[in-house]
Amino acid sequence: MSDYHVPVMLHECVEGLNIDPTKVYVDVTFGGGGHTREILKHLTTGKLVVFDQDPDAKKNADEINDDRLIFCAANFRYLKRYLRLHGIKEVAGILGDLGISSHQIDETSRGFSTRGDAPLDMRMAQSGTLSAKTLINEYEESKLKSIFRLYGELTHPHKAASLIVQARASAEIETTVDLMNVLRPMAPRGKENRFFAQVFQAIRIEVNEELETLKEMIEQGTEILEVGGHFVIESYHSLEDRLVKNFFKSGNFEGTQEKDFFGNLIRPLKPTKSKPITATPEEIALNRRARSAKLRVAVKQPPLPKK
């Protein structure tokens, strides 16, 4: 499905993997298969394992119909488990294109989009127990405030939480339009779309535990990556990018740098560049999603010499 998702910095992502045509690679965010199709062009006897928990993604994988492709209908937090199921102990490269796909935004029935009216859902996998509706109608005011502040970076998160609590006291908030109507009085004039996008982003991140699953994937990915293998992650949110940057640079998510007896940084990965790769003005003009994209690449390091 070519309209499923237009990959941002496609060439840069695939180039970052430094592909050996005979080895095994992983695309943890299959989506519409844009990155996958490009990676397959560079493989001969190599294999590509892809992950996606979205039911719609499986249809796209079936369309590719390639013996070198292994599709895992799972969240990428189960990376090691599924690779083990397929007898894979080590891979040469891992690619992750984080966030929500263009298709999910355009598919209004799932509640990801601020366009149209849909049930408050926002679950990436329909098997998920927490929906946006449950979050909005049952979370305490203090927890809603925290989510909007941390994940949505709203200017007045306390006001958003208060409006929701007041509204749900008289009637349950059931749809995306219900939620937007509740918050409309505080939406900045002329910047309503951005405001609601931040609100929806915050809810989506909480519903899908996106930051926790990202941490798990990075840790597991680092373990199964071969020495010299490349880890490529593209993010669209400052919190995601901070986690990736810290781990790539220091080996932990806090960004605390530790050194061994010889003064060497203790970290399993080494970034290929000190700053993230960003999209060109030309690409941004063609694809608005590229504006916030930050691409980071790191290489698995050999173990440090012992004292």
N, C-alpha and C positions, 0 to 999 in steps of 0.2 A: 504494500500500500504506500505509494509514493507521497500521499498527502498526510500520512500519519504523523510524521515529525521531520522537520528539516534539521539535520545535525549541524550544530554550531562548530566552527573550526574543524571540520571533518578531516582535512588534509593534515592539520597540525596534530590532531589526536592520533591518527594512524601512524604518522611519522614518529611520534613520541614513543610508540611501542617498539620501534627498531626491529621489525619483524624478520625472523629467520623462517623461511618457508617450510621447514621440516618440523617445527616445534609446536607446542600446545599453548594457546592463548585463551583468555577469558574476557568476555564482554558482560559485565554484571548488570547492565541496563539495556537490554535488547530493544525494547520499544517497537519501533517500526522497522528495525533492522538496517537502518542507514549505515551505521558504523560497521555492522556485521558484514554487509555486502562488500564494503570496501576492504575489510581485513581479509575476506576470503579470496579476493583478487591477488593477494600477496602470498597465499599459501599454496604449497604443492601437496606434500604428504602430511603436512601439519593438520592439527585439529583446532576447532574453535568451540569452546563451551560458552553458552549464553544463558543468562538468568533473567526472568521477568515473572512477577507474580500476577500481573494484569492478564485476565483471560483473553482480552483482545489481542495481546501480543503473540499468543500461540498460533493464531490464524496466520499472522505474518511470517512466522517461522516455517509453517507448513508450505507457504508459497515459495520459499527459497529452495526447498527440496534438494539439499546438498548432503552427501554422505559424510563430509568433513565437519558438519554442524551437529552439535549436541545441545538440545534445548532442555533447560531445567525450569519447570513451572514453580518457581520458589523465590522468596525474598533473598537478596544477596547476603543476608546475615547468616545464611546456612551454606555459605561458599564451601568450606572445608568438607562438610558432611556430604554434599552432592558430588564433589570431585572424588571423594573416597569411594562413593557408590559406583563411580565409573572407572575406578582403578587408577586415578590420576593423583600422584603424590607431589608433583612439581610442575610449575608452568613458567613460561618464558616472559609473559607479559599480562597485565591486567588493565582493562579500561573501564572507567565508570563515568557516565554522563548523568549527573545528578538532577534532582528536581522533577518537575512535572512535564510531560510531553505536550506538544502542540495539540495532539489528538485528544488527550484527556481534557485540555482546556476547551476545545471546540465541542466535545461530546458533553452537552449540557446536562444530560440525564443523570450523571454521576455526582453532580453537585460541586464539581471543582471550579466551574466557571461563574463569573459574575454576570454573564449574559444569559438571558432566559430565566425560567423558573423551574426549579427541580428540588426533589427531596434533599435535605441536608444529610449527605452521606460522606463523601470524600475518602472512602476507604480504597486504597490501591488494590487490595485483595478483598474480595467479598466475604472471605472467611474471617476477616478481622472482627473482633468483638466490640470495639469502640467506634461509633459513628460520630459524625459532626453533630447530629441531632442530640445524641446522648450528652456530648460534651457541652453544648450550648444550654441545654435544659437542666443539667444535673450538677455541673461543676460549681464549686463554691466561688463567690465573687473574687476572693483573693487569688484563687488559682487561675481564673479567667484573666485577671489583671496581669499576672506573671507571664502567661502565655502570650498575651498581646504585646507585652513589653519586650520579652526575650526573642520571640519568634517572628513577631510582626513589626517590631521596632516602631510601634505607634507613639506619637507625641503625648497622647493623653490616654494611656491604657486603662487607668482607673475609671475614666468616664465611660469608655466602651463597656467595661464589665458592669458598671452600675446600670446603664441603660438596658442591658440584656436581662439582668436580675429583676429590674422593675417590670419589664415587659412580660417576662415569663410567669410572673406572679398571677397574672390575669388570664393568660392563654399560652399554650405551648408554642414555641417557635419551631415550625416544621419545615419550611422551605428556604431556599436561598434568597428569594424576594422578601420573605418575612424578616429574615435577619438584616438585610440591607435597609428595609424600611425602619427597623428599630434603631439602626445606627446612623441613618441619613442625617438627622439633626446635627451631628458632629463632623460630618464629612466636609473637608475644606472646599470652599467654592472654587470650581475650576479644576480641582484635583481629586474629584470624587472617584474616578477609576483607579487611580493609584492607591487611594485610601482603602477601598474595598479589596483590592488585590493584596494589600498587606494583611488585612483581616483574614481573608481566605487562606493566605499562605500560613499564617500562624496556626490556624485550626488544622490545616492539612498536616503540618509538621508534627503536631501533637497526636493527631489521630493515628498516624502511621509510624510513630516513634522514629522519625527519620534520622535524628542526630544519633540516637543510640545504635540504630542498625548500621549507620555509617561507621561508627567507631568499631563495631564488631567486624565489619567487612574489611576495614583497613588493617586491623590486627591479624585477622586470619589470612588476608591476602599477602601480607608481609611474610608470614610463616611459609606459605606454599610457593612463594616466588623464588626462583633459582637465583644463585649469585650471578650478578650481571643482568638480571631480568629487570624490565621496566614497568613501573607503576604509573598509570596516567589517570588523573582525576580532573574532571571539569565540573565546577560548581557555579551556582547562580545566587547564592545567599552568603552574606558575610560570616554567619556562624559556621556554615559548612566549610567555607574556605579557610577559616581560622583553624579548624580541627585538622584539615589536610596539611596546611602550612606548618603547624606546630609539630605534627607527627613526622612529616618528611624531614624537617630540619633538626628535630631533637629526639625523636623516638618516643615521645609521649604527647598527650593532647593538651597538656598545660603549657608546653613550650619551655620547660625547664631543661637546661643543658647540663649534662654531666660529662666529666672527662675521666679517662683512665690514668694510670700511673705515669704514662708517657705523654699525657696532655692531649690525647686523641679524643674527639667527641664520641661518646658511646651512643650510637644510633644504628639501626639496621639498614636505613636507606640514606641516600644522599641526593638532594635536589640537583637537577641538571642546570637550573638557572636560579638566581637569587630572587627574582621577581616572577610573578605569574605571566603567562602568555595571554594576551587579549586579542579580541577580534579587530580586524581592520575597519576603518570607516566605511569602506565599500560594502563589507559584509553586514555591518550594522544597519546600513541603509536598506538592505534587502531583507534583513531578518531582525526585528526589534528584540527578540529574545537574546541576541548576541551581545547586547549592551552591557549586561551584568555578568557575562561569562568570564571566569578565570580558570585558566588551564595550568595545572602543575604536573611536572614529571619528575620522578625520582628513580634511582637505580639501586638495586639490592647490593649491599656491601659484603665483602668477605668478613668472617669473624676477626675481631681485633686480636693481635698477638697477646699471649698471656704474659704476666709479669714473671 
